[in-house]
Amino acid sequence: MTERTSRDGRPVRHGPYPELTWTAVLVGYGLGTIICISIGYAALILGFSIEGSELAAILGWGVLRGILRRSSIVENNINQTIASSVNGASAGMMFSVPALFLLEGSYPGASAFNPLLMVLACITGGILGLAFVIPLRKQMIDFNRLAYPGGIAVAAVLKSSGAGARKALLLLGGAAVSGLVHLGVLNLEWLLGSALGWEGALAYVNGEDLLFGDAIGTPSYLNLTFYLSLLTVGTGFLSGRGGLWFGAGGFICYWLLAPLMALGLAEPSVSAILAQGPEPLRVGLFRPLGIGILIGAAVGGIVAAFPLIKSAVQSMQDASKQRVEGGGGDSDELPIKLLYGGIAGGSIALILIALFSVPEMTLLHAVAMSVLGILWIWAAGVIVAECLGRTNWSPLSGMTLIAVTILILIASGLGDTPMIISSVIVGAAICVAIAQAGDMMLDLKSGYLVGASPRLQQVGQVLATWLGPILVMGLIFVLHDAYGLGSKRLPAPQASALAEVVNSIVGGDVPAFRYAAGAGLGGIMAFSGLGGIGVLIGLGFYMPFNIVMTYTVGCVLRMWADRARGREFVENVGIPVAAGLIVGEALVGVGTAMIAVIQGATGG
């Protein structure tokens, strides 16, 4: 494309629009780093991840149009493709890797895994996930015309370059406010006591929690406590009405079941737990039920998705037929031979990674685990792509939970700790692969709607698979050293659930009745026709109620804004500000952790 300047100073360009440029790649890497760190940090608090594509598109217009004076829609599409690919590791790794740190107490040495092998496994998984799903693009998007609601939302941002730049400013403003507020919360005792002289208010503050129930005198089992976090409010706002199911799980626990138990409608052993306070009640009763719901919802979701699986298999067959009829070549896609080569190379790499994951590993075990991993990546990636296309819901956590469980059974005989380490390493690769496959199809849908080149998008996605695992691995170590994974500040709910399931399988210490009761409820909800509802309610049971309360505030604010201010205000103002609230608090939290680690290392 050639460029000249008009009389009023505006650039006038001729020729094809720039698309896969060094500018788009470097901006995508930069924004992807920010988004990956922010959403990864949020995932350790909330237990679920959000898609980074829309956030990347908004910020992309702020950089490309607002700063660099570039206006190519398809160039920003490459930026958001690369940024969201970097972010793909945040969910995949945060749902699995922290489990090894959480299992260290029960199985010494579990956290002493090789981080380089873990990163290589996740990069390998990402490449395998893309290689398996890319051939389905034409069938799922061009022919079947699956909706991919998330891709449609990103395309709307890409098409509104002027509004996108304004949204970027709002996002940055929200980030600044959230970051400053979080700094205040981290120093709340000093702020209330020494700076403002409100010593009496300190009785109703515990760390980052507001003890609202103590202030108004409600019974302790109602657990009326708010987590002082604009990140959590922002995530709830982005989720809106659909996120209320997450809140519903917590409210069922503390505002329905706990009062019934207080009335004596429970066994004496359960009533004894109630008398100990809300946290023992969560750990001893509600958390096992929540894990059961998560397992039941995961298995039930796969069964309920059987028609989608049939459709996905048909899509694969149709895609294969198209390649045969077209002579095996298609200028819109990466060469099929290159994808086959990626699958072959990734398969060999995964076997070697499994083989060297622990000294006790045998070649037979490594091959068996890797073959299962590759087959699961293929099947789960296709299922997730189909689910996202039809419902915008991804059964990622359930797929990972089931995969790691099967891997542990295959790795039996290696010893408890080696069995756990090797299973989680291969399981993390599977999780990242599934996340990348779903993200690729969402991005290709956005590109389809804005006239982008699928081949160039696929190149961009592959170019970014290496960065996310490196960032997330470093982030995990920094946050664990500073705060401790599984702590009150970073509960890591999905990884905690995985760790408890692993501990139950390996150690045989299973609260069978509570798991079974929860699994039954989760299975029923999986067949309710509302994708993901069981997972959200299970997380609501599992999570500390202070986080659930604050998250619900964000959901209610979104519902109020939809009704009182309208959809245009929500999309142009509310969503960018809410995204900024996530980014600002996350960056301050990670920055604070890095300072603490450096000070600890230097003795400062």
C-alpha positions as CSV (number, residue, x, y, z in Angstrom):
1,M,0.0,0.0,0.0
2,T,1.3,3.5,-0.9
3,E,0.6,6.5,1.2
4,R,0.6,10.3,0.8
5,T,-0.6,13.1,2.9
6,S,-3.7,15.2,2.1
7,R,-3.8,19.0,2.4
8,D,-5.4,18.8,5.9
9,G,-2.6,16.5,7.1
10,R,-4.5,13.2,7.0
11,P,-2.8,10.1,5.5
12,V,-4.3,8.9,2.1
13,R,-3.5,5.3,1.2
14,H,-3.8,3.4,-2.1
15,G,-3.7,-0.3,-2.8
16,P,-4.5,-3.3,-0.5
17,Y,-5.0,-2.7,3.1
18,P,-2.1,-3.7,5.4
19,E,-2.8,-6.9,7.3
20,L,-0.1,-9.1,8.6
21,T,2.5,-6.4,9.3
22,W,5.3,-6.1,11.8
23,T,3.3,-3.4,13.4
24,A,0.3,-5.7,14.0
25,V,2.6,-8.5,15.2
26,L,4.5,-6.3,17.7
27,V,1.4,-4.5,19.0
28,G,-0.3,-7.9,19.3
29,Y,2.6,-9.2,21.4
30,G,2.5,-6.1,23.6
31,L,-1.2,-6.0,24.2
32,G,-1.3,-9.8,24.5
33,T,1.2,-9.6,27.3
34,I,-0.9,-7.1,29.2
35,I,-4.2,-9.1,28.6
36,C,-2.6,-12.5,29.4
37,I,-1.2,-11.2,32.7
38,S,-4.5,-9.5,33.6
39,I,-6.8,-12.3,32.8
40,G,-4.5,-14.9,34.2
41,Y,-4.4,-13.1,37.5
42,A,-8.2,-12.7,37.5
43,A,-8.6,-16.5,36.7
44,L,-6.7,-17.3,39.9
45,I,-9.2,-15.2,41.9
46,L,-12.5,-16.0,40.2
47,G,-11.9,-19.5,38.8
48,F,-12.9,-18.8,35.2
49,S,-11.3,-16.9,32.3
50,I,-12.7,-14.4,29.8
51,E,-12.0,-14.1,26.1
52,G,-9.3,-11.5,25.3
53,S,-10.2,-10.7,21.7
54,E,-12.6,-7.9,22.3
55,L,-10.3,-6.3,24.8
56,A,-7.4,-6.6,22.3
57,A,-9.5,-5.0,19.5
58,I,-10.4,-2.0,21.7
59,L,-6.9,-1.5,22.8
60,G,-5.7,-2.1,19.3
61,W,-7.6,0.8,17.9
62,G,-6.3,3.0,20.7
63,V,-2.7,2.2,19.7
64,L,-3.0,1.7,15.9
65,R,-5.4,4.6,15.2
66,G,-5.0,6.8,18.2
67,I,-1.1,6.7,18.4
68,L,0.2,5.3,15.1
69,R,-2.5,6.9,12.9
70,R,-3.2,3.6,11.1
71,S,-6.8,2.7,10.1
72,S,-6.7,-0.8,8.6
73,I,-9.5,-3.0,10.0
74,V,-7.8,-6.2,8.9
75,E,-4.5,-5.1,10.5
76,N,-6.2,-4.6,13.8
77,N,-7.8,-8.0,13.3
78,I,-4.4,-9.5,13.1
79,N,-3.4,-7.6,16.2
80,Q,-6.4,-9.0,18.2
81,T,-5.7,-12.5,16.8
82,I,-2.2,-12.5,18.0
83,A,-3.1,-10.9,21.4
84,S,-5.9,-13.4,22.0
85,S,-3.5,-16.2,21.1
86,V,-1.0,-15.1,23.7
87,N,-3.9,-14.9,26.2
88,G,-4.9,-18.5,25.3
89,A,-2.4,-19.8,27.8
90,S,-3.9,-17.9,30.7
91,A,-7.0,-20.2,31.1
92,G,-5.2,-23.3,29.9
93,M,-2.4,-23.1,32.4
94,M,-4.2,-21.4,35.3
95,F,-6.7,-24.2,35.4
96,S,-4.1,-26.9,35.7
97,V,-0.5,-25.9,36.6
98,P,-1.2,-24.4,40.1
99,A,-2.6,-27.8,41.1
100,L,1.0,-29.0,41.5
101,F,1.8,-26.3,44.0
102,L,-1.4,-27.1,45.9
103,L,-0.5,-30.8,46.1
104,E,2.9,-30.1,47.5
105,G,1.8,-30.6,51.1
106,S,0.3,-34.0,50.4
107,Y,2.9,-35.2,47.9
108,P,6.3,-33.6,48.6
109,G,8.1,-32.7,45.4
110,A,5.0,-32.2,43.3
111,S,5.9,-28.5,42.8
112,A,9.5,-29.4,41.8
113,F,8.5,-30.0,38.2
114,N,10.7,-28.8,35.3
115,P,9.2,-25.4,34.3
116,L,10.9,-25.5,30.9
117,L,9.3,-28.8,30.1
118,M,5.9,-27.4,31.2
119,V,6.3,-24.4,28.9
120,L,7.4,-26.6,26.0
121,A,4.4,-28.9,26.7
122,C,2.0,-26.0,26.5
123,I,3.5,-24.6,23.4
124,T,3.3,-28.0,21.8
125,G,-0.3,-28.4,22.9
126,G,-1.1,-25.0,21.4
127,I,0.4,-26.0,18.0
128,L,-1.5,-29.3,18.0
129,G,-4.8,-27.7,18.9
130,L,-4.4,-25.3,16.0
131,A,-3.3,-27.9,13.5
132,F,-6.3,-30.1,14.3
133,V,-8.9,-27.3,14.2
134,I,-7.7,-25.1,11.2
135,P,-9.0,-27.6,8.6
136,L,-12.5,-27.2,10.0
137,R,-12.7,-23.4,9.3
138,K,-14.3,-23.6,5.9
139,Q,-16.9,-26.2,6.9
140,M,-17.8,-24.6,10.3
141,I,-17.7,-20.9,9.3
142,D,-18.1,-20.7,5.5
143,F,-20.6,-23.6,4.9
144,N,-22.3,-24.4,8.2
145,R,-22.3,-20.7,9.2
146,L,-22.0,-21.3,12.9
147,A,-22.8,-18.1,14.8
148,Y,-19.8,-17.7,17.1
149,P,-21.3,-14.9,19.1
150,G,-18.0,-13.9,20.6
151,G,-16.5,-13.5,17.1
152,I,-19.5,-11.3,16.0
153,A,-18.9,-9.0,19.0
154,V,-15.2,-8.6,18.1
155,A,-16.1,-7.9,14.5
156,A,-18.4,-5.1,15.6
157,V,-15.5,-3.5,17.5
158,L,-13.2,-3.9,14.5
159,K,-15.7,-2.2,12.2
160,S,-16.0,0.9,14.4
161,S,-12.5,2.3,14.4
162,G,-13.5,5.8,15.7
163,A,-15.6,4.4,18.5
164,G,-12.8,1.9,19.2
165,A,-10.3,4.6,19.9
166,R,-12.7,6.3,22.3
167,K,-13.3,3.0,24.0
168,A,-9.6,2.6,24.5
169,L,-9.4,5.9,26.4
170,L,-12.3,4.8,28.6
171,L,-10.6,1.4,29.2
172,L,-7.4,3.2,30.2
173,G,-9.4,5.5,32.5
174,G,-11.0,2.5,34.2
175,A,-7.6,0.9,34.6
176,A,-6.2,4.0,36.3
177,V,-9.1,4.1,38.7
178,S,-9.0,0.4,39.5
179,G,-5.2,0.5,40.0
180,L,-5.4,3.4,42.4
181,V,-8.3,1.9,44.3
182,H,-6.4,-1.4,44.6
183,L,-3.4,0.4,46.0
184,G,-5.7,1.9,48.6
185,V,-7.2,-1.5,49.5
186,L,-3.7,-3.0,49.9
187,N,-3.0,-0.2,52.4
188,L,-6.5,0.0,53.8
189,E,-5.6,-0.3,57.5
190,W,-3.1,2.5,57.3
191,L,-5.5,4.6,55.2
192,L,-8.4,4.2,57.6
193,G,-6.4,4.4,60.8
194,S,-3.4,6.7,60.4
195,A,-4.4,8.8,57.4
196,L,-8.1,9.4,58.0
197,G,-8.3,8.6,61.7
198,W,-11.2,6.2,61.3
199,E,-10.0,3.6,63.8
200,G,-13.5,2.4,64.5
201,A,-14.0,1.3,60.9
202,L,-11.1,-1.1,61.2
203,A,-13.3,-3.5,63.2
204,Y,-15.3,-4.1,60.0
205,V,-12.3,-4.6,57.7
206,N,-10.3,-7.8,57.4
207,G,-7.5,-7.6,54.9
208,E,-9.3,-6.9,51.6
209,D,-12.7,-7.8,52.9
210,L,-15.5,-5.6,54.2
211,L,-17.3,-7.3,57.0
212,F,-20.7,-5.8,56.2
213,G,-22.6,-8.5,58.2
214,D,-20.7,-7.6,61.4
215,A,-21.5,-3.9,60.8
216,I,-25.3,-4.6,60.6
217,G,-25.4,-7.5,63.0
218,T,-26.5,-10.4,60.8
219,P,-25.8,-14.1,61.8
220,S,-22.3,-15.2,60.9
221,Y,-23.5,-18.1,58.8
222,L,-25.0,-15.6,56.3
223,N,-21.4,-14.7,55.5
224,L,-22.3,-11.2,54.4
225,T,-18.8,-10.1,53.4
226,F,-17.7,-8.2,50.3
227,Y,-14.3,-8.6,48.6
228,L,-13.0,-5.1,47.9
229,S,-12.1,-5.6,44.3
230,L,-13.0,-3.6,41.3
231,L,-11.6,-6.4,39.1
232,T,-14.3,-8.7,40.4
233,V,-17.0,-6.0,39.9
234,G,-15.7,-5.5,36.3
235,T,-15.8,-9.2,35.5
236,G,-19.3,-9.5,36.9
237,F,-20.3,-6.5,34.7
238,L,-18.9,-8.2,31.6
239,S,-20.8,-11.4,32.4
240,G,-24.1,-9.6,33.0
241,R,-27.3,-11.6,33.6
242,G,-25.6,-14.9,32.6
243,G,-23.1,-14.5,35.5
244,L,-25.9,-14.6,38.1
245,W,-25.7,-18.4,38.0
246,F,-22.3,-18.1,39.5
247,G,-23.7,-15.9,42.3
248,A,-26.7,-18.3,42.7
249,G,-24.4,-21.1,43.8
250,G,-23.1,-19.0,46.7
251,F,-26.5,-17.7,47.7
252,I,-27.9,-21.2,47.8
253,C,-25.2,-22.2,50.2
254,Y,-25.3,-19.3,52.7
255,W,-28.7,-17.8,52.3
256,L,-30.7,-21.0,51.9
257,L,-28.9,-24.1,53.1
258,A,-27.1,-22.5,56.0
259,P,-30.3,-20.9,57.5
260,L,-32.1,-24.3,57.1
261,M,-29.3,-26.0,59.0
262,A,-29.4,-23.3,61.7
263,L,-33.1,-24.2,62.2
264,G,-32.0,-27.7,63.0
265,L,-32.9,-29.3,59.7
266,A,-29.5,-31.2,59.4
267,E,-27.6,-34.0,61.0
268,P,-25.8,-33.2,64.2
269,S,-22.4,-33.6,62.5
270,V,-23.3,-31.0,59.9
271,S,-24.8,-28.7,62.5
272,A,-21.4,-28.9,64.3
273,I,-19.7,-27.6,61.2
274,L,-22.1,-24.7,61.1
275,A,-21.3,-23.7,64.6
276,Q,-17.6,-23.3,63.7
277,G,-18.2,-20.5,61.3
278,P,-18.7,-19.9,57.5
279,E,-15.2,-20.9,56.4
280,P,-15.2,-24.4,58.0
281,L,-18.7,-24.7,56.6
282,R,-17.4,-24.0,53.1
283,V,-14.4,-26.3,53.4
284,G,-16.2,-29.2,55.1
285,L,-19.5,-29.2,53.2
286,F,-20.1,-26.7,50.4
287,R,-16.7,-27.2,48.6
288,P,-17.0,-31.0,48.3
289,L,-20.5,-30.4,46.9
290,G,-19.1,-27.8,44.5
291,I,-16.5,-30.2,43.2
292,G,-19.1,-32.9,42.7
293,I,-21.3,-30.4,40.7
294,L,-18.3,-29.5,38.6
295,I,-17.5,-33.1,37.8
296,G,-21.2,-34.0,37.1
297,A,-21.6,-30.9,34.9
298,A,-18.5,-31.7,33.0
299,V,-19.5,-35.3,32.2
300,G,-23.1,-34.5,31.7
301,G,-22.1,-31.6,29.4
302,I,-20.2,-33.9,27.1
303,V,-23.1,-36.4,27.0
304,A,-25.6,-33.5,26.4
305,A,-23.4,-32.2,23.7
306,F,-23.5,-35.5,21.7
307,P,-25.6,-34.0,18.9
308,L,-22.8,-31.3,18.6
309,I,-20.2,-34.0,18.6
310,K,-22.0,-35.7,15.7
311,S,-22.1,-32.4,13.9
312,A,-18.4,-31.8,14.5
313,V,-17.5,-35.2,13.2
314,Q,-19.6,-34.5,10.1
315,S,-17.8,-31.2,9.7
316,M,-14.5,-33.0,9.7
317,Q,-15.7,-35.5,7.1
318,D,-17.0,-32.7,4.9
319,A,-13.8,-30.7,5.3
320,S,-11.8,-33.8,4.2
321,K,-14.1,-34.3,1.2
322,Q,-13.6,-30.6,0.2
323,R,-9.8,-31.0,0.3
324,V,-10.0,-34.2,-1.8
325,E,-12.3,-32.5,-4.4
326,G,-10.1,-29.4,-4.4
327,G,-6.9,-31.3,-5.1
328,G,-5.7,-30.9,-1.5
329,G,-4.8,-27.2,-1.9
330,D,-6.6,-24.1,-0.7
331,S,-5.1,-20.6,-0.9
332,D,-7.4,-19.5,2.0
333,E,-5.7,-21.9,4.5
334,L,-2.3,-22.9,5.7
335,P,-1.1,-25.9,3.5
336,I,-2.6,-29.1,4.7
337,K,0.9,-30.8,4.5
338,L,2.2,-28.2,6.9
339,L,-0.6,-28.9,9.3
340,Y,0.1,-32.7,9.1
341,G,3.7,-31.9,9.7
342,G,2.8,-29.9,12.7
343,I,0.7,-32.8,14.1
344,A,3.5,-35.3,13.5
345,G,6.1,-33.0,15.0
346,G,3.9,-32.1,18.0
347,S,3.1,-35.7,18.6
348,I,6.8,-36.7,18.8
349,A,7.5,-33.7,21.0
350,L,4.7,-34.6,23.4
351,I,6.1,-38.1,23.7
352,L,9.6,-36.8,24.5
353,I,8.2,-34.2,27.0
354,A,6.3,-37.0,28.8
355,L,9.3,-39.2,28.7
356,F,11.5,-36.6,30.4
357,S,8.9,-35.2,32.7
358,V,10.0,-37.4,35.6
359,P,13.0,-39.8,36.0
360,E,10.6,-42.7,36.8
361,M,8.8,-42.4,33.4
362,T,9.0,-45.4,31.1
363,L,8.7,-45.3,27.3
364,L,5.5,-47.3,27.4
365,H,3.9,-44.9,29.8
366,A,5.1,-41.9,27.9
367,V,3.7,-43.2,24.6
368,A,0.4,-44.2,26.2
369,M,-0.1,-40.8,27.9
370,S,0.9,-38.9,24.8
371,V,-1.4,-40.9,22.5
372,L,-4.3,-40.3,24.8
373,G,-3.4,-36.6,25.0
374,I,-3.3,-36.2,21.2
375,L,-6.6,-38.0,20.7
376,W,-8.1,-35.9,23.5
377,I,-6.8,-32.7,21.9
378,W,-8.4,-33.7,18.6
379,A,-11.7,-34.7,20.1
380,A,-12.0,-32.0,22.7
381,G,-10.8,-29.2,20.4
382,V,-13.5,-30.1,17.8
383,I,-16.2,-30.3,20.5
384,V,-15.2,-26.9,22.0
385,A,-15.1,-25.3,18.6
386,E,-18.6,-26.6,17.9
387,C,-19.9,-25.6,21.3
388,L,-18.5,-22.0,21.0
389,G,-20.0,-21.7,17.5
390,R,-23.5,-22.6,18.7
391,T,-23.7,-21.5,22.3
392,N,-20.6,-19.3,23.1
393,W,-19.9,-21.7,26.0
394,S,-16.7,-23.7,26.3
395,P,-16.5,-26.9,28.5
396,L,-12.7,-26.3,28.9
397,S,-12.4,-27.0,32.6
398,G,-14.5,-30.1,32.4
399,M,-12.5,-31.5,29.5
400,T,-9.2,-30.9,31.4
401,L,-10.5,-32.4,34.6
402,I,-11.5,-35.6,32.8
403,A,-8.3,-35.8,30.8
404,V,-6.0,-35.5,33.9
405,T,-8.1,-38.1,35.7
406,I,-7.6,-40.6,32.8
407,L,-3.9,-39.7,32.6
408,I,-3.4,-40.5,36.3
409,L,-4.9,-43.9,35.7
410,I,-2.5,-44.5,32.7
411,A,0.5,-43.3,34.7
412,S,-0.2,-45.6,37.7
413,G,2.8,-47.5,38.8
414,L,5.3,-44.6,38.5
415,G,4.8,-43.6,42.2
416,D,2.4,-41.0,43.5
417,T,4.4,-37.8,42.9
418,P,5.8,-38.7,39.5
419,M,2.4,-39.9,38.4
420,I,0.9,-36.5,39.4
421,I,3.6,-34.4,37.8
422,S,3.6,-36.2,34.5
423,S,-0.2,-36.2,34.3
424,V,-0.5,-32.5,35.0
425,I,2.2,-31.6,32.5
426,V,0.4,-33.5,29.7
427,G,-2.9,-32.3,31.0
428,A,-1.7,-28.6,30.8
429,A,-0.7,-29.2,27.2
430,I,-4.2,-30.6,26.5
431,C,-5.9,-27.6,28.2
432,V,-3.8,-25.0,26.3
433,A,-4.5,-26.9,23.0
434,I,-8.3,-26.8,23.6
435,A,-8.1,-23.1,24.5
436,Q,-6.2,-22.3,21.4
437,A,-8.5,-24.3,19.2
438,G,-11.6,-22.4,20.5
439,D,-9.9,-19.1,20.2
440,M,-8.8,-19.7,16.7
441,M,-12.3,-20.4,15.5
442,L,-13.6,-17.3,17.3
443,D,-10.9,-15.1,15.6
444,L,-11.5,-16.7,12.2
445,K,-15.2,-15.8,12.5
446,S,-14.3,-12.2,13.2
447,G,-12.0,-12.2,10.2
448,Y,-14.7,-13.7,8.0
449,L,-17.0,-10.9,8.9
450,V,-14.5,-8.1,8.2
451,G,-13.0,-9.7,5.0
452,A,-9.7,-10.8,6.4
453,S,-7.4,-13.5,5.0
454,P,-7.9,-16.7,7.0
455,R,-4.4,-17.9,6.0
456,L,-2.8,-14.7,7.5
457,Q,-4.8,-15.0,10.6
458,Q,-3.7,-18.6,11.0
459,V,-0.1,-17.5,10.6
460,G,-0.6,-14.8,13.2
461,Q,-2.1,-17.3,15.7
462,V,0.7,-19.8,15.3
463,L,3.3,-17.0,15.7
464,A,1.9,-16.2,19.1
465,T,1.6,-19.7,20.6
466,W,5.1,-19.4,22.2
467,L,4.7,-16.3,24.2
468,G,1.7,-17.0,26.4
469,P,3.1,-20.1,28.2
470,I,6.3,-18.3,29.0
471,L,4.4,-15.4,30.5
472,V,2.0,-17.5,32.5
473,M,4.7,-19.8,33.8
474,G,6.6,-16.8,35.1
475,L,3.4,-15.2,36.5
476,I,2.6,-18.4,38.4
477,F,6.0,-18.5,40.1
478,V,5.9,-14.8,41.0
479,L,2.4,-14.9,42.5
480,H,3.1,-18.1,44.4
481,D,6.2,-16.7,45.9
482,A,4.5,-13.5,46.9
483,Y,1.0,-14.6,48.0
484,G,0.8,-18.4,47.8
485,L,-1.4,-20.2,45.4
486,G,-4.6,-21.5,47.1
487,S,-4.4,-18.7,49.7
488,K,-7.3,-16.4,50.5
489,R,-6.0,-13.8,48.1
490,L,-5.4,-16.3,45.2
491,P,-7.8,-19.2,45.8
492,A,-7.1,-20.7,42.3
493,P,-10.6,-22.4,42.3
494,Q,-10.3,-24.5,39.1
495,A,-6.8,-25.7,40.0
496,S,-7.9,-26.3,43.6
497,A,-10.8,-28.5,42.4
498,L,-8.4,-30.4,40.2
499,A,-5.9,-30.9,43.1
500,E,-8.7,-32.2,45.3
501,V,-9.9,-34.6,42.7
502,V,-6.3,-35.8,42.2
503,N,-5.8,-36.1,45.9
504,S,-9.0,-38.1,46.2
505,I,-8.0,-40.5,43.4
506,V,-4.4,-41.0,44.5
507,G,-5.0,-41.0,48.3
508,G,-8.3,-42.7,48.3
509,D,-9.7,-40.1,50.7
510,V,-12.9,-39.3,49.0
511,P,-15.9,-37.6,50.6
512,A,-18.0,-39.9,48.4
513,F,-21.5,-39.0,49.5
514,R,-20.9,-35.2,49.0
515,Y,-19.1,-35.7,45.7
516,A,-21.9,-38.0,44.5
517,A,-24.7,-35.7,45.6
518,G,-23.0,-32.8,43.9
519,A,-22.3,-34.8,40.7
520,G,-26.0,-35.8,40.5
521,L,-27.0,-32.1,40.7
522,G,-24.3,-31.1,38.2
523,G,-25.5,-33.8,35.8
524,I,-29.1,-32.7,36.0
525,M,-28.1,-29.1,35.4
526,A,-26.0,-30.1,32.4
527,F,-29.1,-31.5,30.7
528,S,-31.1,-28.4,31.5
529,G,-30.3,-26.9,28.1
530,L,-28.3,-24.0,29.5
531,G,-24.7,-24.6,28.7
532,G,-22.2,-24.0,31.5
533,I,-24.8,-23.5,34.2
534,G,-23.6,-26.5,36.2
535,V,-20.0,-25.3,36.1
536,L,-21.0,-21.8,37.2
537,I,-23.2,-23.0,40.1
538,G,-20.5,-25.5,41.1
539,L,-18.0,-22.7,41.3
540,G,-20.4,-20.6,43.3
541,F,-20.6,-23.5,45.9
542,Y,-16.8,-23.9,45.8
543,M,-15.7,-20.2,45.9
544,P,-15.3,-18.0,49.0
545,F,-18.6,-16.1,49.3
546,N,-17.0,-12.7,49.6
547,I,-15.8,-13.0,46.0
548,V,-19.3,-14.3,44.9
549,M,-20.9,-11.3,46.6
550,T,-18.7,-8.7,44.9
551,Y,-19.0,-10.4,41.5
552,T,-22.8,-10.4,41.8
553,V,-22.7,-6.6,42.4
554,G,-21.1,-6.3,38.9
555,C,-23.8,-8.5,37.4
556,V,-26.6,-6.4,38.9
557,L,-24.9,-3.2,37.7
558,R,-24.8,-4.5,34.2
559,M,-28.5,-5.5,34.3
560,W,-29.4,-2.0,35.6
561,A,-27.3,-0.4,32.9
562,D,-28.9,-2.5,30.2
563,R,-32.4,-1.4,31.4
564,A,-31.7,2.2,32.4
565,R,-29.1,3.4,29.9
566,G,-29.6,1.1,27.0
567,R,-27.4,-1.3,24.9
568,E,-25.5,1.5,23.2
569,F,-24.2,3.0,26.5
570,V,-23.3,-0.4,27.8
571,E,-21.3,-1.4,24.6
572,N,-19.6,2.0,24.1
573,V,-19.0,3.0,27.8
574,G,-19.8,0.2,30.3
575,I,-17.9,-2.7,28.7
576,P,-14.6,-0.7,28.0
577,V,-14.6,0.7,31.6
578,A,-15.3,-2.7,33.1
579,A,-12.5,-4.2,31.0
580,G,-10.2,-1.4,32.4
581,L,-11.2,-2.3,35.9
582,I,-9.8,-5.8,35.3
583,V,-6.6,-4.7,33.7
584,G,-5.7,-1.9,36.3
585,E,-6.2,-4.1,39.4
586,A,-4.4,-7.1,37.9
587,L,-1.4,-5.1,36.8
588,V,-1.1,-3.5,40.3
589,G,-1.5,-6.9,41.9
590,V,1.2,-8.5,39.7
591,G,3.5,-5.5,40.1
592,T,3.1,-5.6,43.9
593,A,3.9,-9.3,43.8
594,M,7.0,-8.7,41.7
595,I,8.2,-6.1,44.2
596,A,7.7,-8.4,47.1
597,V,9.6,-11.2,45.4
598,I,12.5,-8.9,44.5
599,Q,12.6,-7.6,48.1
600,G,12.6,-11.1,49.5
601,A,15.4,-12.2,47.1
602,T,17.6,-9.2,48.0
603,G,16.7,-9.2,51.7
604,G,15.1,-5.8,51.4
